[in-house]
């Protein structure tokens, strides 16, 4: 099996903040696509995505990882099979160098379906510190991330948040 992330304390308030932040607006799709392409190219990985973690659903606008079972109208996946839910729960970055060796994710149906073997995600936090989602990169082979690479991924996430704040005045 796999181990879904437990819901963090105060998750209803976090979800409400996400839903009212404007981050889910379709108007941001070009921004998300640009950030995702930049991240995939910067780290030479097959996949990158912005994951916005709602109550039961993870919205993945502009993702390079398109699952055969998702629709174009609502890209994403159920929250209980999202690795990004761990970033939301813990409020900190997560690196899984080899998904197959981590019992939380080894048999995760979404990761198996996409043949994801590596994951690195950083939180997208509101000014109050609530995690709205993640900016993550994934690859089809195991790999590592050094501290300089993690710093770059964090900077990309901060730049994305600054762009969203300018456009929406999000919290």
Backbone as a printed PyTorch tensor [residue, N CA C, xyz], in Angstrom:
tensor([[[  0.8120,  -1.1940,   0.0000],
         [  0.0000,   0.0000,   0.0000],
         [  0.8500,   1.2490,   0.0000]],

        [[  0.1960,   2.3100,   0.2920],
         [  0.8490,   3.5970,   0.4430],
         [  0.1940,   4.2810,   1.6250]],

        [[  0.8280,   5.3150,   2.1420],
         [  0.3210,   6.0030,   3.3190],
         [ -0.0870,   7.4240,   2.9690]],

        [[ -1.3940,   7.7030,   2.8860],
         [ -1.8320,   9.0800,   2.6380],
         [ -1.4260,   9.9810,   3.8090]],

        [[ -1.1360,  11.2200,   3.5230],
         [ -0.7960,  12.1830,   4.5690],
         [ -2.0330,  12.4900,   5.4040]],

        [[ -1.8320,  12.5970,   6.6970],
         [ -2.9220,  13.0110,   7.5720],
         [ -3.2010,  14.4910,   7.3360]],

        [[ -4.4360,  14.9080,   7.5980],
         [ -4.7730,  16.3200,   7.4580],
         [ -4.1170,  17.1000,   8.5890]],

        [[ -3.5330,  18.2460,   8.2720],
         [ -2.9330,  19.0550,   9.3260],
         [ -4.0080,  19.7360,  10.1730]],

        [[ -3.6450,  20.1210,  11.3780],
         [ -4.5570,  20.8890,  12.2230],
         [ -4.9130,  22.1790,  11.4980]],

        [[ -6.1570,  22.5800,  11.5760],
         [ -6.5880,  23.8160,  10.9420],
         [ -6.7150,  23.7340,   9.4360]],

        [[ -6.8690,  22.5150,   8.9070],
         [ -6.9010,  22.3720,   7.4560],
         [ -8.1040,  23.0690,   6.8220]],

        [[ -9.2450,  23.0950,   7.4970],
         [-10.4160,  23.7610,   6.9190],
         [-10.1450,  25.2470,   6.6850]],

        [[ -9.4730,  25.8920,   7.6280],
         [ -9.1340,  27.3120,   7.4620],
         [ -8.1280,  27.4960,   6.3270]],

        [[ -7.1740,  26.5680,   6.1980],
         [ -6.1900,  26.6230,   5.1250],
         [ -6.8670,  26.4890,   3.7590]],

        [[ -7.8030,  25.5350,   3.6570],
         [ -8.5340,  25.3260,   2.4000],
         [ -9.3680,  26.5580,   2.0640]],

        [[-10.0020,  27.1300,   3.0590],
         [-10.8040,  28.3320,   2.8240],
         [ -9.9220,  29.4790,   2.3140]],

        [[ -8.7360,  29.6120,   2.8890],
         [ -7.8020,  30.6340,   2.4250],
         [ -7.4200,  30.3830,   0.9630]],

        [[ -7.1300,  29.1300,   0.6180],
         [ -6.8020,  28.7910,  -0.7720],
         [ -7.9570,  29.1760,  -1.6960]],

        [[ -9.1640,  28.7760,  -1.3240],
         [-10.3240,  29.0090,  -2.1890],
         [-10.6290,  30.4930,  -2.3840]],

        [[-10.2670,  31.3060,  -1.4090],
         [-10.5210,  32.7470,  -1.5130],
         [ -9.2920,  33.5450,  -1.9350]],

        [[ -8.1800,  32.8710,  -2.1660],
         [ -6.9280,  33.5640,  -2.4740],
         [ -6.8480,  34.0620,  -3.9110]],

        [[ -7.6100,  33.4460,  -4.7960],
         [ -7.4970,  33.7580,  -6.2140],
         [ -6.4990,  32.8690,  -6.9390]],

        [[ -5.7540,  32.0540,  -6.1950],
         [ -4.7370,  31.1800,  -6.7980],
         [ -5.3510,  30.1510,  -7.7420]],

        [[ -6.6250,  29.8100,  -7.5430],
         [ -7.2880,  28.8100,  -8.3770],
         [ -7.8850,  29.4030,  -9.6580]],

        [[ -7.7520,  30.6980,  -9.8390],
         [ -8.3200,  31.3600, -11.0110],
         [ -7.6830,  30.8450, -12.2950]],

        [[ -8.5040,  30.5180, -13.3020],
         [ -7.9650,  30.0920, -14.6030],
         [ -7.0750,  31.1560, -15.2540]],

        [[ -7.2130,  32.3980, -14.8300],
         [ -6.3950,  33.4700, -15.3920],
         [ -4.9010,  33.2540, -15.1230]],

        [[ -4.5680,  32.4400, -14.1190],
         [ -3.1650,  32.2010, -13.7670],
         [ -2.5370,  31.0410, -14.5440]],

        [[ -3.3070,  30.3560, -15.3730],
         [ -2.7740,  29.2060, -16.0950],
         [ -1.4940,  29.5320, -16.8760]],

        [[ -1.4150,  30.6440, -17.6190],
         [ -0.1600,  30.9430, -18.3250],
         [  1.0320,  31.1020, -17.3630]],

        [[  0.7970,  31.6960, -16.2140],
         [  1.8640,  31.8500, -15.2180],
         [  2.3130,  30.4920, -14.7100]],

        [[  1.3540,  29.6210, -14.3850],
         [  1.6990,  28.2870, -13.9010],
         [  2.4740,  27.4960, -14.9590]],

        [[  2.0190,  27.5750, -16.2050],
         [  2.7110,  26.8670, -17.2850],
         [  4.1480,  27.3560, -17.4340]],

        [[  4.3450,  28.6580, -17.3460],
         [  5.6800,  29.2280, -17.4730],
         [  6.5960,  28.7590, -16.3370]],

        [[  6.1000,  28.7690, -15.1140],
         [  6.8940,  28.3480, -13.9550],
         [  7.2320,  26.8660, -14.0440]],

        [[  6.2570,  26.0700, -14.4610],
         [  6.4520,  24.6280, -14.5760],
         [  7.5320,  24.3100, -15.6260]],

        [[  7.4680,  24.9570, -16.7700],
         [  8.4730,  24.7310, -17.8090],
         [  9.8520,  25.1820, -17.3350]],

        [[  9.9000,  26.3150, -16.6670],
         [ 11.1720,  26.8260, -16.1520],
         [ 11.7770,  25.8430, -15.1460]],

        [[ 10.9610,  25.3030, -14.2590],
         [ 11.4520,  24.3510, -13.2500],
         [ 11.9360,  23.0610, -13.9040]],

        [[ 11.1660,  22.5300, -14.8390],
         [ 11.5680,  21.2870, -15.5070],
         [ 12.8910,  21.4730, -16.2430]],

        [[ 13.0430,  22.5940, -16.9030],
         [ 14.2770,  22.8610, -17.6350],
         [ 15.4530,  23.1220, -16.6980]],

        [[ 15.2240,  23.8610, -15.6340],
         [ 16.3030,  24.1960, -14.7030],
         [ 16.8850,  22.9590, -14.0320]],

        [[ 16.0210,  21.9850, -13.7590],
         [ 16.4740,  20.7930, -13.0460],
         [ 16.6190,  19.5670, -13.9470]],

        [[ 16.3660,  19.7550, -15.2400],
         [ 16.4830,  18.6680, -16.2080],
         [ 15.6840,  17.4350, -15.7730]],

        [[ 14.4080,  17.6780, -15.4550],
         [ 13.5070,  16.6000, -15.0490],
         [ 12.3620,  16.4970, -16.0480]],

        [[ 11.7160,  15.3640, -16.0280],
         [ 10.6250,  15.1030, -16.9650],
         [  9.3570,  15.8740, -16.5950]],

        [[  9.1020,  16.0190, -15.2860],
         [  7.8510,  16.6290, -14.8330],
         [  8.0940,  17.7480, -13.8320]],

        [[  7.1860,  18.7060, -13.8580],
         [  7.1160,  19.7440, -12.8310],
         [  5.6560,  20.1580, -12.7490]],

        [[  5.2700,  20.6400, -11.5800],
         [  3.8900,  21.1130, -11.4640],
         [  3.7220,  22.0120, -10.2560]],

        [[  2.6930,  22.8290, -10.3500],
         [  2.1790,  23.5680,  -9.2170],
         [  0.9920,  22.7560,  -8.7300]],

        [[  0.9880,  22.4450,  -7.4530],
         [ -0.1180,  21.6910,  -6.8580],
         [ -0.7920,  22.5780,  -5.8240]],

        [[ -2.0710,  22.8230,  -6.0090],
         [ -2.8610,  23.6230,  -5.0740],
         [ -3.8020,  22.6600,  -4.3540]],

        [[ -3.5860,  22.4930,  -3.0570],
         [ -4.2080,  21.4160,  -2.2990],
         [ -5.5250,  21.8770,  -1.6860]],

        [[ -6.6250,  21.4290,  -2.2920],
         [ -7.9750,  21.7250,  -1.8150],
         [ -8.3770,  20.6580,  -0.7960]],

        [[ -9.6300,  20.6520,  -0.3990],
         [-10.0720,  19.7120,   0.6380],
         [ -9.8670,  18.2550,   0.2190]],

        [[-10.4050,  17.8680,  -0.9220],
         [-10.2960,  16.4870,  -1.3950],
         [ -9.5800,  16.3620,  -2.7370]],

        [[ -9.1780,  17.4820,  -3.3210],
         [ -8.6330,  17.4750,  -4.6720],
         [ -7.3630,  18.3080,  -4.7300]],

        [[ -6.4130,  17.8710,  -5.5290],
         [ -5.1960,  18.6310,  -5.7770],
         [ -5.2800,  19.1730,  -7.1980]],

        [[ -5.3910,  20.4890,  -7.3080],
         [ -5.4400,  21.1570,  -8.6050],
         [ -4.0110,  21.2700,  -9.1240]],

        [[ -3.7920,  20.8980, -10.3780],
         [ -2.4480,  20.9340, -10.9580],
         [ -2.4510,  21.6920, -12.2880]],

        [[ -2.7540,  22.9790, -12.2440],
         [ -2.8200,  23.7480, -13.4890],
         [ -1.4520,  23.8510, -14.1630]],

        [[ -1.4110,  23.5600, -15.4450],
         [ -0.1810,  23.6830, -16.2070],
         [  0.8280,  22.5730, -15.9830]],

        [[  0.4260,  21.5110, -15.3100],
         [  1.3520,  20.4230, -14.9940],
         [  1.8840,  19.7430, -16.2420]],

        [[  3.1410,  19.3160, -16.1660],
         [  3.7180,  18.5060, -17.2360],
         [  3.3920,  17.0300, -17.0390]],

        [[  2.8680,  16.6970, -15.8780],
         [  2.4860,  15.3220, -15.5620],
         [  0.9820,  15.2040, -15.7380]],

        [[  0.5620,  14.6950, -16.8850],
         [ -0.8600,  14.5380, -17.1610],
         [ -1.1830,  13.0530, -17.0640]],

        [[ -2.0470,  12.7380, -16.1440],
         [ -2.4400,  11.3470, -15.9400],
         [ -3.5320,  10.9790, -16.9370]],

        [[ -3.5270,   9.7620, -17.4500],
         [ -4.5320,   9.3470, -18.4390],
         [ -5.9670,   9.4600, -17.9200]],

        [[ -6.1460,   9.3990, -16.6120],
         [ -7.4960,   9.4010, -16.0510],
         [ -8.0090,  10.7950, -15.7220]],

        [[ -7.2020,  11.8420, -15.9110],
         [ -7.6910,  13.1770, -15.5660],
         [ -8.2840,  13.8660, -16.7760]],

        [[ -9.0890,  14.8770, -16.5010],
         [ -9.7250,  15.6310, -17.5740],
         [ -9.0300,  16.9780, -17.7250]],

        [[ -9.0900,  17.5250, -18.9180],
         [ -8.4840,  18.8320, -19.1590],
         [ -9.2080,  19.9230, -18.3780]],

        [[-10.5040,  19.7440, -18.1560],
         [-11.2930,  20.7470, -17.4450],
         [-10.8950,  20.8420, -15.9710]],

        [[-10.4710,  19.7330, -15.3910],
         [-10.0960,  19.7580, -13.9860],
         [ -8.8240,  18.9150, -13.7810]],

        [[ -7.6650,  19.4660, -14.2050],
         [ -6.4390,  18.6950, -14.0380],
         [ -6.1100,  18.5160, -12.5620]],

        [[ -5.6350,  17.3360, -12.2290],
         [ -5.2610,  17.0750, -10.8510],
         [ -5.5170,  15.6450, -10.4610]],

        [[ -5.5680,  15.4420,  -9.1590],
         [ -5.7670,  14.1020,  -8.6250],
         [ -6.3530,  14.1850,  -7.2300]],

        [[ -6.9120,  13.0740,  -6.7480],
         [ -7.4430,  13.0790,  -5.3910],
         [ -6.3280,  13.3660,  -4.3750]],

        [[ -6.6610,  14.1180,  -3.3680],
         [ -5.6740,  14.5190,  -2.3650],
         [ -5.0460,  13.3210,  -1.6590]],

        [[ -5.8170,  12.2830,  -1.4310],
         [ -5.2910,  11.1610,  -0.6510],
         [ -4.2150,  10.3610,  -1.3770]],

        [[ -4.0020,  10.6000,  -2.6730],
         [ -2.9050,   9.9260,  -3.3740],
         [ -1.8360,  10.9170,  -3.8360]],

        [[ -1.8790,  12.1300,  -3.3050],
         [ -0.9220,  13.1530,  -3.6920],
         [  0.2550,  13.2010,  -2.7320]],

        [[  1.4410,  13.0760,  -3.2670],
         [  2.6570,  13.1970,  -2.4660],
         [  2.7910,  14.6220,  -1.9110]],

        [[  2.2490,  15.6020,  -2.6340],
         [  2.3120,  16.9970,  -2.2000],
         [  1.5520,  17.2360,  -0.8970]],

        [[  0.6200,  16.3580,  -0.5730],
         [ -0.1280,  16.4950,   0.6810],
         [  0.7860,  16.4040,   1.8980]],

        [[  1.9170,  15.7240,   1.7590],
         [  2.8880,  15.6600,   2.8550],
         [  3.5450,  17.0130,   3.0860]],

        [[  3.7910,  17.7580,   2.0180],
         [  4.3650,  19.0950,   2.1560],
         [  3.3730,  19.9970,   2.8790]],

        [[  2.0890,  19.8750,   2.5250],
         [  1.0560,  20.6740,   3.1850],
         [  0.9500,  20.2930,   4.6620]],

        [[  0.9420,  19.0110,   4.9380],
         [  0.8200,  18.5530,   6.3230],
         [  1.9790,  19.0460,   7.1820]],

        [[  3.2090,  18.9130,   6.6570],
         [  4.3900,  19.2340,   7.4550],
         [  4.8260,  20.6910,   7.3480]],

        [[  4.3700,  21.3820,   6.2990],
         [  4.7360,  22.7820,   6.1320],
         [  6.1770,  22.9980,   5.7320]],

        [[  6.8150,  21.9470,   5.2140],
         [  8.2150,  22.0740,   4.8130],
         [  8.4930,  21.2640,   3.5580]],

        [[  9.6530,  21.5060,   2.9860],
         [ 10.0510,  20.8230,   1.7560],
         [ 10.1410,  19.3230,   1.9660]],

        [[ 10.0010,  18.6080,   0.8600],
         [ 10.1150,  17.1560,   0.8860],
         [ 10.8900,  16.7070,  -0.3450]],

        [[ 11.8970,  15.8600,  -0.1130],
         [ 12.6450,  15.2440,  -1.2010],
         [ 12.5660,  13.7380,  -1.0110]],

        [[ 12.1370,  13.0460,  -2.0590],
         [ 12.1100,  11.5870,  -2.0690],
         [ 12.9990,  11.1680,  -3.2320]],

        [[ 14.2130,  10.7690,  -2.9100],
         [ 15.1990,  10.4520,  -3.9430],
         [ 14.8440,   9.2130,  -4.7460]],

        [[ 14.2020,   8.2450,  -4.0980],
         [ 13.7880,   7.0150,  -4.7860],
         [ 12.4350,   6.5890,  -4.2200]],

        [[ 11.3940,   6.9050,  -4.9560],
         [ 10.0170,   6.6280,  -4.5190],
         [  9.8350,   5.1520,  -4.1730]],

        [[ 10.4450,   4.2640,  -4.9330],
         [ 10.2720,   2.8240,  -4.7260],
         [ 10.8210,   2.3550,  -3.3770]],

        [[ 11.7090,   3.1290,  -2.7680],
         [ 12.3150,   2.7380,  -1.4960],
         [ 11.6370,   3.3940,  -0.2970]],

        [[ 10.6190,   4.2020,  -0.5460],
         [  9.9170,   4.8970,   0.5370],
         [  8.5500,   4.2500,   0.7330]],

        [[  8.3150,   3.6150,   1.8900],
         [  7.0500,   2.8970,   2.0930],
         [  5.8070,   3.7840,   2.0260]],

        [[  5.9630,   5.0880,   2.2020],
         [  4.8060,   5.9890,   2.0780],
         [  4.3300,   6.0930,   0.6390]],

        [[  5.2420,   5.8690,  -0.3220],
         [  4.9270,   6.1620,  -1.7160],
         [  5.1690,   5.0210,  -2.6930]],

        [[  5.8190,   3.9720,  -2.2730],
         [  6.2410,   2.9050,  -3.1890],
         [  5.0940,   2.3100,  -4.0040]],

        [[  3.9300,   2.1810,  -3.4040],
         [  2.7850,   1.6030,  -4.1030],
         [  1.6850,   2.6210,  -4.3790]],

        [[  2.0470,   3.8890,  -4.4040],
         [  1.0740,   4.9450,  -4.6680],
         [  0.6130,   4.8280,  -6.1210]],

        [[ -0.6970,   4.6650,  -6.3590],
         [ -1.1840,   4.4330,  -7.7240],
         [ -0.8770,   5.5850,  -8.6900]],

        [[ -0.9170,   6.8240,  -8.2350],
         [ -0.6410,   7.9540,  -9.1290],
         [  0.8260,   7.9710,  -9.5480]],

        [[  1.7190,   7.6720,  -8.6190],
         [  3.1510,   7.6670,  -8.9320],
         [  3.5170,   6.4710,  -9.7990]],

        [[  2.9040,   5.3290,  -9.5090],
         [  3.1530,   4.1390, -10.3370],
         [  2.6640,   4.3480, -11.7630]],

        [[  1.4680,   4.9030, -11.9010],
         [  0.8880,   5.1330, -13.2210],
         [  1.7760,   6.0430, -14.0730]],

        [[  2.3470,   7.0650, -13.4470],
         [  3.1880,   8.0260, -14.1690],
         [  4.6610,   7.6250, -14.1890]],

        [[  4.9810,   6.5180, -13.5350],
         [  6.3590,   6.0330, -13.4400],
         [  7.2880,   7.0650, -12.8100]],

        [[  6.7900,   7.7680, -11.7950],
         [  7.5920,   8.7510, -11.0630],
         [  8.4740,   8.0120, -10.0650]],

        [[  9.7640,   8.2980, -10.1290],
         [ 10.7450,   7.6660,  -9.2370],
         [ 11.4050,   8.6700,  -8.2930]],

        [[ 11.2970,   9.9560,  -8.6000],
         [ 11.9220,  11.0170,  -7.8060],
         [ 10.9290,  12.1480,  -7.6160]],

        [[ 10.9610,  12.7820,  -6.4340],
         [ 10.0770,  13.9150,  -6.1330],
         [ 10.8240,  14.9080,  -5.2520]],

        [[ 10.6730,  16.1830,  -5.5580],
         [ 11.1270,  17.2590,  -4.6780],
         [ 10.0790,  18.3580,  -4.7420]],

        [[  9.5460,  18.7370,  -3.5870],
         [  8.5230,  19.7730,  -3.5470],
         [  8.7780,  20.7590,  -2.4290]],

        [[  8.4490,  22.0120,  -2.6900],
         [  8.5720,  23.0630,  -1.6920],
         [  7.2090,  23.7200,  -1.5070]],

        [[  6.9370,  24.1820,  -0.2790],
         [  5.6210,  24.7640,  -0.0180],
         [  5.4470,  26.1430,  -0.6470]],

        [[  4.2130,  26.3910,  -1.0700],
         [  3.7810,  27.7210,  -1.4860],
         [  2.9820,  28.2730,  -0.3090]],

        [[  3.5830,  29.1980,   0.4380],
         [  2.9800,  29.6680,   1.6860],
         [  2.3890,  31.0670,   1.5440]],

        [[  1.2510,  31.2600,   2.2110],
         [  0.6710,  32.5890,   2.3100],
         [  1.5610,  33.4340,   3.2160]],

        [[  1.3060,  34.7180,   3.2620],
         [  2.0910,  35.5930,   4.1390],
         [  1.9510,  35.1970,   5.6040]],

        [[  0.8480,  34.5460,   5.9400],
         [  0.6180,  34.1030,   7.3170],
         [  1.2110,  32.7250,   7.5830]],

        [[  1.8140,  32.1270,   6.5630],
         [  2.4680,  30.8390,   6.7460],
         [  1.6230,  29.6230,   6.4110]],

        [[  0.4010,  29.8350,   5.9350],
         [ -0.4510,  28.7140,   5.5320],
         [  0.0520,  28.1600,   4.2010]],

        [[  0.1340,  26.8430,   4.0810],
         [  0.6030,  26.2180,   2.8450],
         [ -0.5800,  26.0360,   1.8960]],

        [[ -0.5490,  26.7800,   0.8050],
         [ -1.6120,  26.7000,  -0.1860],
         [ -1.3940,  25.5320,  -1.1450]],

        [[ -0.1380,  25.1630,  -1.3130],
         [  0.2050,  24.0850,  -2.2360],
         [  1.7000,  23.9330,  -2.3320]],

        [[  2.1490,  23.4480,  -3.4960],
         [  3.5760,  23.2040,  -3.6870],
         [  4.0080,  23.5770,  -5.0970]],

        [[  5.2940,  23.7880,  -5.2220],
         [  5.9650,  23.7600,  -6.5130],
         [  6.8520,  22.5320,  -6.4310]],

        [[  6.6590,  21.5910,  -7.3550],
         [  7.4160,  20.3490,  -7.2590],
         [  7.9720,  19.9400,  -8.6110]],

        [[  9.0280,  19.1450,  -8.5230],
         [  9.6320,  18.5440,  -9.7040],
         [  9.6590,  17.0370,  -9.4900]],

        [[  9.5580,  16.2960, -10.5810],
         [  9.5340,  14.8350, -10.5250],
         [ 10.3010,  14.2920, -11.7290]],

        [[ 10.7890,  13.0720, -11.5700],
         [ 11.5180,  12.4670, -12.6780],
         [ 11.2440,  10.9730, -12.7150]],

        [[ 11.5590,  10.3670, -13.8580],
         [ 11.2840,   8.9430, -14.0310],
         [ 12.4690,   8.0510, -13.6480]],

        [[ 13.4890,   8.6480, -13.0550],
         [ 14.5910,   7.8780, -12.4700],
         [ 14.9360,   8.4950, -11.1170]],

        [[ 15.4540,   7.7130, -10.1750],
         [ 15.8690,   8.2790,  -8.8940],
         [ 16.9870,   9.3110,  -9.1000]],

        [[ 17.0430,  10.2740,  -8.2170],
         [ 18.1150,  11.2820,  -8.2460],
         [ 18.2080,  11.9730,  -6.8960]],

        [[ 19.1680,  12.8430,  -6.7520],
         [ 19.3480,  13.5850,  -5.5040],
         [ 19.1370,  15.0700,  -5.7530]],

        [[ 19.0220,  15.8020,  -4.6670],
         [ 18.9340,  17.2660,  -4.7130],
         [ 19.9130,  17.7940,  -3.6810]],

        [[ 20.8320,  18.6530,  -4.1030],
         [ 21.7270,  19.2460,  -3.1160],
         [ 21.1100,  20.5320,  -2.5730]],

        [[ 21.7460,  21.1270,  -1.5930],
         [ 21.1710,  22.3010,  -0.9350],
         [ 21.0630,  23.4890,  -1.8920]],

        [[ 22.0090,  23.6330,  -2.8170],
         [ 21.9140,  24.7230,  -3.7930],
         [ 20.7040,  24.5520,  -4.7060]],

        [[ 20.4440,  23.3280,  -5.1310],
         [ 19.2800,  23.0670,  -5.9740],
         [ 17.9770,  23.3430,  -5.2090]],

        [[ 17.9350,  22.9380,  -3.9500],
         [ 16.7390,  23.2070,  -3.1420],
         [ 16.5380,  24.7090,  -2.9740]],

        [[ 17.6270,  25.4330,  -2.8180],
         [ 17.5330,  26.8870,  -2.7050],
         [ 16.9040,  27.4750,  -3.9760]],

        [[ 17.3340,  26.9920,  -5.1340],
         [ 16.7790,  27.4740,  -6.4030],
         [ 15.2900,  27.1490,  -6.4960]],

        [[ 14.8970,  25.9450,  -6.1010],
         [ 13.4800,  25.5730,  -6.1440],
         [ 12.6600,  26.4690,  -5.2100]],

        [[ 13.1990,  26.7600,  -4.0350],
         [ 12.5150,  27.6810,  -3.1090],
         [ 12.3910,  29.0800,  -3.7170]],

        [[ 13.4500,  29.5490,  -4.3610],
         [ 13.4130,  30.8690,  -5.0000],
         [ 12.3510,  30.9080,  -6.0970]],

        [[ 12.2320,  29.8340,  -6.8630],
         [ 11.2050,  29.7720,  -7.9130],
         [  9.8140,  29.8390,  -7.2910]],

        [[  9.6220,  29.1490,  -6.1830],
         [  8.3270,  29.1810,  -5.4880],
         [  8.0380,  30.5860,  -4.9640]],

        [[  9.0420,  31.2350,  -4.3950],
         [  8.8640,  32.6080,  -3.9000],
         [  8.5200,  33.5700,  -5.0370]],

        [[  9.1910,  33.3980,  -6.1750],
         [  8.8910,  34.2470,  -7.3380],
         [  7.4590,  34.0350,  -7.8150]],

        [[  7.0090,  32.7800,  -7.8210],
         [  5.6280,  32.4910,  -8.2140],
         [  4.6560,  33.1750,  -7.2560]],

        [[  4.9120,  33.0530,  -5.9680],
         [  4.0260,  33.6910,  -4.9820],
         [  4.0120,  35.2050,  -5.1590]],

        [[  5.1500,  35.8100,  -5.4110],
         [  5.1910,  37.2560,  -5.6410],
         [  4.3460,  37.6400,  -6.8440]],

        [[  4.4210,  36.8560,  -7.9180],
         [  3.6210,  37.1250,  -9.1240],
         [  2.1350,  37.0120,  -8.8040]],

        [[  1.7520,  35.9640,  -8.0660],
         [  0.3380,  35.7950,  -7.7060],
         [ -0.1460,  36.9000,  -6.7960]],

        [[  0.6970,  37.3330,  -5.8740],
         [  0.3130,  38.4060,  -4.9600],
         [  0.0860,  39.7200,  -5.7210]],

        [[  0.9470,  39.9800,  -6.6860],
         [  0.7820,  41.1980,  -7.5000],
         [ -0.5120,  41.1580,  -8.3060]],

        [[ -0.8560,  39.9840,  -8.8280],
         [ -2.0380,  39.8470,  -9.6680],
         [ -3.3300,  39.8240,  -8.8560]],

        [[ -3.2910,  39.2280,  -7.6760],
         [ -4.5190,  38.9810,  -6.9130],
         [ -4.5910,  39.6400,  -5.5680]],

        [[ -3.4820,  40.0900,  -5.0950],
         [ -3.4050,  40.5610,  -3.7190],
         [ -3.7080,  39.4290,  -2.7560]],

        [[ -3.2020,  38.2180,  -3.0830],
         [ -3.4560,  37.0700,  -2.2130],
         [ -2.7130,  37.2440,  -0.8970]],

        [[ -3.2060,  36.5550,   0.0970],
         [ -2.6430,  36.6790,   1.4590],
         [ -1.2690,  36.0660,   1.5410]]])
